[in-house]
Each structure stands twice: as structure tokens, then as C-alpha cells.
Amino acid sequence: MELQPLSEAQQNGLSRRFTIEYNYNSNHIEGNTLTYGQTELLLLFGTVSGEGHLQDFSEMKASQVGLEMMSQEVKDGNMPMTQTFIRQLHKTLLREDYTVYRNLPGGGQTSYVIHAGQYKTRPNSVITRYGDRFEYASPEETPSLMTDLVDWYNEAEASNKYSVVELAALFHYRYIRIHPFEDGNGRIARLMVNYILARHGWPMIVVRSRKKQDYLEALHKTDLVVGFIPSAGAHASLTKIRTFVKYFTKLVEDELAYNIAFIENKDRNMWWYDGEQLSFRTPNAPRILRFLNDDPYATYAKLSDEIGINVSAIQKLIDGMVEKGYIQRRDTDKSWHVLASSIINPS
């Protein structure tokens, strides 16, 4: 399933949109604090704007390198999936080993090392939203379970037993139940899902951070059916993960519909932001976006003359769009940067 043929403007618009939305959301889910605007400026223009932790900027850049590495692997042909490739992706995302320090309840501190590109050396678990502790595969069983997962995937792909969506959903669920690394498992899972989709000519998807609870709830409901033994999750059948497949299918359908609507847009005043078509109360707002996109140095007075409303009304509309993240004022030269996307003459 491919959105072809696409014009160069459509390809550029989709590529730009996906680059920002994928990296922003995948990292935001894991606690990265960069805004949508900071993500776009960093990845598309190589500039840093506003406040933010150095670690967050580094993580975002590494995420894009991982995405490019995954995309290149898809282009290189029909080579089978390997554990080496998955570990290389992980090393790319984490960049290097680092030490985590934790305060102990009774006082004192403990520490452990997060290994980049290596399977976990200590148990990992998560406290669910319901207060339960959920254990993933142990360090001892992880290597064999990952061997099973990759071998299964290569055989299942060759057999055509599953649809592409089923194959990607089942791989994702089994991988998450193993949780093979000490950190970065969610980011790797989302990269690998897109690797599977792209291998078969399907559009890649974005798991939106604002819909994180839907994602976690689909996994939780599926866990209740599959059971809590890690090896059971790592070998779960398609039948038992029906809830997650339903969620994942809807995710793919929504992304495909979004892509189609985005590239078929012929309206100069239709804009998009992080997976949603924007709705404005007044036609003046999208006109401001268009003017600022064409002239980033436009003043309030110039916009007032061009649009035909007073300066205070212009400022109020701009303040509202800044608050929502649609536009941003650059710190360096005080020019306006439009973060919302339009396929018509994309910036």
C-alpha cells in the first residue's frame, strides 16, 4: 500500500511532517521535555531555541540518527532481520553507557550501568497505572527469547501467514514483553514497527504522546489475556493479542487517512499540527500563518495592513497560536517560525 505517485512537494511535506512528529512523540512518551517547536528547529535547521536539558537535545538528535539508520536498512534490500541490527539501533539511540543513581528508601544511594547496544544485565519491571508490578523477561532468558523472536519474524515474513499489520503488531507485543534492554525499549519497539511497515511499502506511523494512555491500555488489556509469565508474552499468539491488534490496526488506518488528507489538501488556508487538521474560529488566523511563512520578519503593523484588522487583534491571534505551539519566535533574530504544516508551498 503506497501513496504514489507523489510530487516532490508532497514527498517533502510528508517527510518533514513525519520526521518531526515521529521524533517528538516517540521521545515525549519517554519523558523528553523538548517542545514540538524545539524539535523542529533542532532536526530541520540544526538550531537550539529556548530552555532545555542538554540530555534531551542529545536524545532527540540520536533519535533522528536511529530513524535514518532504520530507513537505510529498509532501502538496502530484503536482508533478514537480525539481532545485531536491533542492538546497533539501541547503541545509536543511547550513544554510550551511562550510570544511573537511585536513592534508597532508608537513606544512601545505589547505582547501576545502562549498557548501550547490549541486552540487560539486571531484571527490569514496571509499576502499572493500577499499582501492580509487571515483570519482564529475566536477563538470563532474554538472549534466547530474542533469538526466538527474530527467527520467528523472518520465518513468518517469508510464509505470508500474517498481514503486514498483524506481523508488525505481533512483533511489537512480543518484543515489549521481553523488554531486552535496560532503557530505550519503547523507542526501539516503535522503530522496529516502522521498519516492518516500511519493508512492505506501508506508510510509517506515529504513536502520539497525547494518546499514550490508549497505547498503554491496549497493552494492559492484552496482558490480561496472555498472562503475566514473560515467556508466554514473548511467544503470544495472534489470537490472544486481538485487543492490541485492533488498537494497532486503528493506528495504521488513522495514519494512512492523515497522510492522504495531508497530500490531497488543495486549500491554502488548511494547516496541520502534530497529526491533526487545525480548526480556526476566524479565517484571519490561517492567513497570518501564510504571511509569516512567506515573510518571517513581518511586523504586527505589516500584518495589520495585509489582513485588514487592527494591530491589537493581530497580536491577540498570534499570542493564541504561540500558546498552542503553531508558531514560535526565534531567539536569535526575532523572526517568526511557523511550526504548523501546509502541503501548499511547504516551508
Solvent accessible surface area in square Angstrom, and as a share of the most:
residue,aa,sasa,rsa
1,M,113,0.50
2,E,110,0.49
3,L,31,0.16
4,Q,114,0.51
5,P,129,0.81
6,L,33,0.16
7,S,58,0.38
8,E,130,0.58
9,A,44,0.34
10,Q,35,0.15
11,Q,86,0.38
12,N,81,0.41
13,G,3,0.03
14,L,23,0.11
15,S,67,0.43
16,R,29,0.11
17,R,6,0.02
18,F,19,0.08
19,T,18,0.10
20,I,3,0.01
21,E,2,0.01
22,Y,6,0.02
23,N,0,0.00
24,Y,29,0.11
25,N,0,0.00
26,S,3,0.02
27,N,1,0.01
28,H,70,0.31
29,I,15,0.08
30,E,88,0.39
31,G,54,0.52
32,N,6,0.03
33,T,81,0.47
34,L,0,0.00
35,T,74,0.43
36,Y,11,0.04
37,G,3,0.03
38,Q,13,0.06
39,T,0,0.00
40,E,2,0.01
41,L,2,0.01
42,L,14,0.07
43,L,33,0.17
44,L,65,0.32
45,F,94,0.39
46,G,59,0.57
47,T,63,0.36
48,V,90,0.52
49,S,9,0.06
50,G,48,0.46
51,E,165,0.74
52,G,39,0.38
53,H,125,0.56
54,L,148,0.74
55,Q,90,0.40
56,D,13,0.07
57,F,16,0.06
58,S,29,0.18
59,E,36,0.16
60,M,1,0.01
61,K,106,0.45
62,A,7,0.05
63,S,5,0.04
64,Q,29,0.13
65,V,79,0.45
66,G,0,0.00
67,L,8,0.04
68,E,95,0.42
69,M,53,0.24
70,M,0,0.00
71,S,30,0.19
72,Q,95,0.42
73,E,53,0.24
74,V,29,0.17
75,K,154,0.65
76,D,90,0.47
77,G,32,0.31
78,N,143,0.73
79,M,130,0.58
80,P,71,0.45
81,M,3,0.01
82,T,58,0.34
83,Q,39,0.17
84,T,71,0.41
85,F,8,0.03
86,I,0,0.00
87,R,77,0.28
88,Q,90,0.40
89,L,0,0.00
90,H,0,0.00
91,K,118,0.50
92,T,32,0.19
93,L,3,0.02
94,L,8,0.04
95,R,93,0.34
96,E,119,0.53
97,D,72,0.37
98,Y,74,0.28
99,T,59,0.34
100,V,24,0.14
101,Y,132,0.50
102,R,132,0.48
103,N,123,0.63
104,L,82,0.41
105,P,144,0.91
106,G,84,0.81
107,G,47,0.45
108,G,58,0.56
109,Q,112,0.50
110,T,58,0.34
111,S,56,0.36
112,Y,44,0.17
113,V,61,0.35
114,I,5,0.03
115,H,41,0.18
116,A,8,0.06
117,G,12,0.12
118,Q,93,0.41
119,Y,30,0.11
120,K,7,0.03
121,T,89,0.52
122,R,94,0.34
123,P,93,0.58
124,N,24,0.12
125,S,39,0.25
126,V,66,0.38
127,I,95,0.48
128,T,31,0.18
129,R,145,0.53
130,Y,111,0.42
131,G,56,0.54
132,D,81,0.42
133,R,151,0.55
134,F,16,0.07
135,E,82,0.37
136,Y,27,0.10
137,A,0,0.00
138,S,37,0.24
139,P,20,0.12
140,E,144,0.65
141,E,56,0.25
142,T,0,0.00
143,P,63,0.40
144,S,66,0.42
145,L,11,0.06
146,M,0,0.00
147,T,55,0.32
148,D,61,0.32
149,L,2,0.01
150,V,8,0.05
151,D,70,0.36
152,W,42,0.15
153,Y,0,0.00
154,N,37,0.19
155,E,122,0.55
156,A,8,0.06
157,E,33,0.15
158,A,85,0.66
159,S,68,0.44
160,N,128,0.66
161,K,150,0.64
162,Y,37,0.14
163,S,58,0.37
164,V,26,0.15
165,V,15,0.08
166,E,51,0.23
167,L,6,0.03
168,A,0,0.00
169,A,0,0.00
170,L,0,0.00
171,F,0,0.00
172,H,4,0.02
173,Y,1,0.00
174,R,22,0.08
175,Y,0,0.00
176,I,17,0.09
177,R,2,0.01
178,I,0,0.00
179,H,33,0.15
180,P,0,0.00
181,F,0,0.00
182,E,27,0.12
183,D,51,0.26
184,G,7,0.07
185,N,7,0.04
186,G,13,0.12
187,R,18,0.06
188,I,0,0.00
189,A,0,0.00
190,R,10,0.04
191,L,3,0.01
192,M,0,0.00
193,V,3,0.02
194,N,1,0.00
195,Y,1,0.00
196,I,0,0.00
197,L,0,0.00
198,A,26,0.20
199,R,47,0.17
200,H,67,0.30
201,G,24,0.23
202,W,52,0.18
203,P,23,0.14
204,M,46,0.21
205,I,5,0.03
206,V,1,0.01
207,V,13,0.07
208,R,16,0.06
209,S,22,0.14
210,R,113,0.41
211,K,97,0.41
212,K,64,0.27
213,Q,94,0.42
214,D,82,0.43
215,Y,10,0.04
216,L,65,0.33
217,E,39,0.17
218,A,7,0.06
219,L,17,0.08
220,H,33,0.15
221,K,99,0.42
222,T,0,0.00
223,D,15,0.08
224,L,102,0.51
225,V,86,0.49
226,V,13,0.07
227,G,24,0.23
228,F,105,0.44
229,I,119,0.61
230,P,25,0.15
231,S,43,0.28
232,A,38,0.30
233,G,0,0.00
234,A,3,0.02
235,H,90,0.40
236,A,4,0.03
237,S,50,0.33
238,L,44,0.22
239,T,87,0.50
240,K,102,0.43
241,I,0,0.00
242,R,157,0.57
243,T,52,0.30
244,F,1,0.00
245,V,24,0.14
246,K,159,0.67
247,Y,41,0.16
248,F,4,0.02
249,T,45,0.26
250,K,114,0.48
251,L,25,0.13
252,V,5,0.03
253,E,98,0.44
254,D,63,0.33
255,E,8,0.04
256,L,32,0.16
257,A,59,0.46
258,Y,18,0.07
259,N,7,0.04
260,I,63,0.32
261,A,43,0.34
262,F,1,0.00
263,I,15,0.08
264,E,109,0.49
265,N,8,0.04
266,K,159,0.67
267,D,66,0.34
268,R,122,0.44
269,N,65,0.33
270,M,52,0.23
271,W,2,0.01
272,W,10,0.03
273,Y,38,0.15
274,D,12,0.06
275,G,19,0.18
276,E,89,0.40
277,Q,98,0.43
278,L,21,0.10
279,S,108,0.70
280,F,53,0.22
281,R,252,0.92
282,T,35,0.20
283,P,98,0.62
284,N,29,0.15
285,A,4,0.03
286,P,8,0.05
287,R,82,0.30
288,I,0,0.00
289,L,0,0.00
290,R,16,0.06
291,F,60,0.25
292,L,1,0.00
293,N,27,0.14
294,D,84,0.44
295,D,40,0.21
296,P,42,0.26
297,Y,137,0.52
298,A,5,0.04
299,T,81,0.47
300,Y,61,0.23
301,A,59,0.46
302,K,92,0.39
303,L,1,0.01
304,S,17,0.11
305,D,123,0.64
306,E,81,0.36
307,I,14,0.07
308,G,63,0.60
309,I,45,0.23
310,N,96,0.49
311,V,64,0.37
312,S,78,0.50
313,A,33,0.26
314,I,0,0.00
315,Q,79,0.35
316,K,157,0.67
317,L,40,0.20
318,I,1,0.00
319,D,75,0.39
320,G,28,0.27
321,M,9,0.04
322,V,65,0.37
323,E,151,0.68
324,K,128,0.54
325,G,19,0.18
326,Y,31,0.12
327,I,2,0.01
328,Q,33,0.14
329,R,104,0.38
330,R,52,0.19
331,D,82,0.43
332,T,121,0.71
333,D,65,0.34
334,K,120,0.51
335,S,1,0.01
336,W,15,0.05
337,H,12,0.05
338,V,5,0.03
339,L,3,0.02
340,A,3,0.02
341,S,13,0.08
342,S,5,0.03
343,I,9,0.05
344,I,42,0.21
345,N,90,0.46
346,P,39,0.24
347,S,77,0.50
